[in-house]
């Protein structure tokens, strides 16, 4: 039996129902969460990419991620998923900071909203990373992984947003409802990996607001350079795979630098990113939803520390945990393992409460707020 990825497991439960409904709607011309199809100039750029062949994008350092040693079988993975879901939730209410903090006009501030949704204030430019405000990360809001805590603030409480950065098109990183709101209520630019712009265009974002970037390409908003950097992952919002690119991001201001890992396995490319674009004042590194069977597509917390060191990071803020139950490990295990590995390596870590704004130049002492919920 072929091996599967985390999205393949989730698709077992929600894909059949939601995909069927999506195809029914798509046949009638109704936009759906599955997004758009490439064409025209965007398709030509995709086909010209050195990372695109045989109709899909490929990883550079480790390809063929859905087959081979180290990835669990469908039956074993499904059984673990069913048995492990209870451990992946907090034993109480996650403490949220529900008041939107004022935004500084300069410097470097970070607000983590949960999972991988982050607000950055970077040298006068206000940036949203992978914003997801929906209740579920799924093609349908009736089935699929549901929030373990509310979003700390509403979309209406956000400050002016200059740029939205997307790492890849999986549902827990690219949310149709949130994109549609931002498209109609803000004038922000959208910076996305190559091909992902087809989804945004299908959801009503004007083409002149979308920047599709291949690895090592960049765009500029204000005084900040946005560089799409390499990652080792995969993509897809339906049954087909890898039709759009995935990326990590180097956000380079005149005074400060931020690295966002997106999703992915640990690979040598992080050291190359650090050599070219580091050092970074802040890293936002994926630490949750790991498993031995998914080693090539989701790094462990210990590998998150290695990633931080390889890109030459200053302060590390862990992301991709807390908000959705997407794996088999206990809910707070990612951050506990991260802290142990970081202490051994002398890495500075901050774990803010969802919604808590932090000035990176003056971070507060570490508050282990999650331990009351384990």
N, C-alpha and C positions, 0 to 999 in steps of 0.2 A: 504494500500500500504506500502511496506517495506520502512524503512528509509534508507538513503544512506549517504556515507561519501563524502568529497571533491573529492576524486579520482573517486567515482561513478558518480558525476555530470560531471566531465571532460570527463569521458568515454562515456557519452551520445552523445557528439559531435564528439569526435575523435576516440572512441573505435571501433565503428562499421566499419568505413572505414579502420583505421590502423590495427585493429585486423584481419580483413579479408585479407588485404594485407600481414600481418605477417604470417598468417597460410598458405597462398599460397606459400610464400617464404620458410617457414619452411618445407613444404612438399617436396620441391625440394633441401633440404639440404643447403640452403643459410642462414648464420647467420643473425639474426634480432635483433632489439632493445629489443625484449622481453626476450632475454637472453637464458640461458640453463636450463637443467633439472638435478636434483640431481641424483647421483648414487654412487656406490662403498663406499669408506670410508667416504666421505662427507655425504651421505645419512644415513649411520650407525650412525654417530655422531649426526645428526639431530634427528633421532629416539630415541637416548639415552638421549636426553636433557630432563630435568624435565619440561621444558616449552613447549614441543612438545607432542601433543596427537591428536588422530582422524585426522591425516594427516596434521595438521597445528600448528603453534606457537600460544601461548596464552599470554595475559597480566596477571600479577600476582595480581595487585590491582583492576583492573576493566576490566572484560572480556565481550565479547559480545557487542563490541562497535558499531556495525552497526544496533542495534535494541534497542528499549526501550525508556522511557521518555527522553526528552531533545534533541533528534535528529530529524531534520526537515524531512517532507515527501518529496518524489521525486518531486511532482508538485510544492510545495512551494519553495523548494530549487532551482529548475530550473528557476522559475519566478524571484526570487531574483537575481540569477546569471545574467540573461539577463538584468534586470533593473539596476544592480549595477556596471556593467563593466566600464562605463565611469568615475565614481568617482575613480576608482582604478588606474588611470594613472596620471603622473605628468603633469603640465601645462607648459611644457618647457623642455629643454634639461638638463638631469642630469649632474652635473659637475663631470668630471672624472679626476683622476691623471693618465696620460697615460705613464709616464716614469717609468720603473721598478726600484725600489729603491735598492741600494746595500744591500746585506745580511750580517748581523753581524755574527761573528763566535761564539758568546756566548750571554748570556742574554735571553731576551724574547721580540720578536717583532711580530707584527700582521699586516697583510694587508688584508682588506676585499674587495673582488672583486664584491660584490653584491649577493643578496639572501643568500645562505649558503656557498658559495665558499670562503674559507679563506686560506691564506698562513701564517703558523706559523714558527717562528724561535725560537726553544726551546732548550736551553742549547746545542747548536752545531748541532742539528738535524733539518732539514728543512722538513715541513709537509704540505701537502695539505688536506684540509677538504672538502668533498663533491664537488669536482671540476666539474663544468658544463660550458663548453664553447660553446655549441650548441646554435643556434638561437631560437629553440623551445624546451619546455620540454614536450615531446610527443613521442609516438611510431613512428610518422612520422614527418619529417621536412617540410611537406606541410600544416599541420593543427595543431591546438592546441595552448596553451599559448605561446606568442612570447615575446621576450625581449623588455623591455621598455628603455633600454640603452645598448650600446655596452659593451663588456668586456673591461676593461681598458687597458689590455695588451694582446698580443697574447701568445699562448702556447710556441712559440719559445723564448719569452722574459723571461720565468720563469727561476729562478736559478736552480741549482742542487736540485732535489727532492729526499729525502731519503725515505719518507713514504707517502702513500695516505691512508686516513681514510674515510670510508664510514659509514653513520649512518643507512641507509636502502635503499631499492631498488626502491623507487619511482623515476619517471623520472626527477624531479627537484633536485634530490640528486645523482643519479647514471646515468651518461651520457655515452652511448656507444662510441661515437666519441672521447670524451676526454680520456676515458680509453684506447681505441686503440692507440691513440697518445702517451700517457704516457708509454704504454707497449713497444712500438717500439723505443722511443726516450730517455728513461731513464732506469735506473737500479733499480728503487724504489721498495720497498715492498708495498703490498696492505693489509691493515688490515680492515676486514669487519665482520659484524655480521654473525652468523652461517647460512650457506646455500647460502649467497650472492656470495661466491666464484664461484658458478656454472655459474653465468652470466659472470664473468671475464674470466673464463676458456673458455667459448664459444666464447669470443671475442679475444682470442689469448694470454692471459696472462699465462705464465708458472706456473704450479702448485707450484713449489718451491718458487715462489714470493708471494703466496697468503696465508694469515693466517685467517681462519674462526674461530671466537671466540664467544662462548656463554657468557651470562651475568656472570660477575665476573672472566672470564678467561682473561689472559693477554699474551702479547708478548713484546719483547724488540727490539728496533732499536737504535743503538748507546748506549747512556746512558739513554735513555728515555723508561719508561714503558708505554705501551698502554693497558689500562684496559677497556674492554667492560662493561659498566654499564647499569643498568636497564633503560628502558623507557616505556611509555604507548602510543602505537601507533598501526600501522598495516602495512602490506606490500603487494606488488603485482604489476606486470607490465602488466597484462592482465585481463581477466575476473575472474581468480581464485584469492584467497586471502590468505595471511598469510603463504605462503609456504617457506618464509625465515624469519629470525629473524630481529628485529630492535633494536637499542641501542643508548644510550648516551655514552660519552667517557670521561674518566679521563686520562689525559696525564701528566705523572709524571716524571719530570726531576730531576737531583740531586740538582738543585738550585731553580727551578720554577715549578709551577703546573697550568694546564689549564683544565677547564671543558667545554665540548661542549654538549649542551642539545640534539642535533639532533631535530627531530620533536616529538611532543607528548603533551598530556594533563598534567596538574599539578597533582602530586600524592605524597603520603608519601615517596616514594622511594628516592626522592631528599635529604631529611633529612638524610636518611641512607647513601647515597653516601657521603654527607658532613662529617658525623661522621667517616667514614672509610678512605676517601681519601683526605679530605680537611685539612686546608683551601687552596683555590685556588687564585693565583695571578690575574688570568683573567678568566672570564666566557664569553662564546659565547652562547647567549640564543635566542631561537626562539620567536619572538614577533608578526609576521604577519600571515595572512591567518586564522584568528579566526572567529568564529561565535557562537551564542548561541546554534545552533544545532550541533556544533562540539566540545562541551566543553571537552569531554573526550579524544579527539585526537589532539587538537591544543590549547595551552594555550593562554590566553589573555596577553597583556602587563603587567597588574598588577600582574598576576600570574608569569610572567617572573621575576619580581622583587622578588617575594616570593621564586622562585626557586634559584635565586642568593643568597639570604640570607640563604636559607636552606642548600646549598652546601658550605656555608661560603666563598663567593667570595670577591675579592678585587675590581678590575675594571670590569665593565660590558660593553660589546660591543653587541648591538642588531643585530641579523641576521634574515634571512627569511622574508625580506621585500624589497621594492624598485624596484626589477628587473623584477618580473613577476606578472601579475594580476590574482590572484588565489582565490580571495574571494570577499566580498561585501563591505567591509569598504573603506573609502577614502584612497588614496595612502599613505599619511604621518601620518594618524591617529595612527598607531602603535607606532611610535617614540614619538609623542606628549603625548600620554597616558603613555608611559613608563617613560618619564621625570617627569611627574607630580607625579607618584607613587614613583619614585626613590627619588625625593626631599623630599617627606613626610617620607621616611624611612632612609634618610641620605646615600643613595647608590651613589657611583661615577659611572658616565656613560660617555662613549665616543662614538660619532657617526661620524666615519671618512667618508670622501668622498670615493666612490669606487676607489680602486687603491692606496689610501693613506697609506703609511707605518707609523706605530706608535711604538715608544719605550714604552713599558708598564711601565717601571720605570720612564719615564719622558713624560707623555702624554701632548698634547697641550690643551689649553682651548677649551671648547665646542664651536663649530661653527655651528649655526643652518642653514646650507646651504640649506636645503630642503624647508624652508619657502618661498623662492622666487618662488617656483614651485607649490604652493598650492593656 
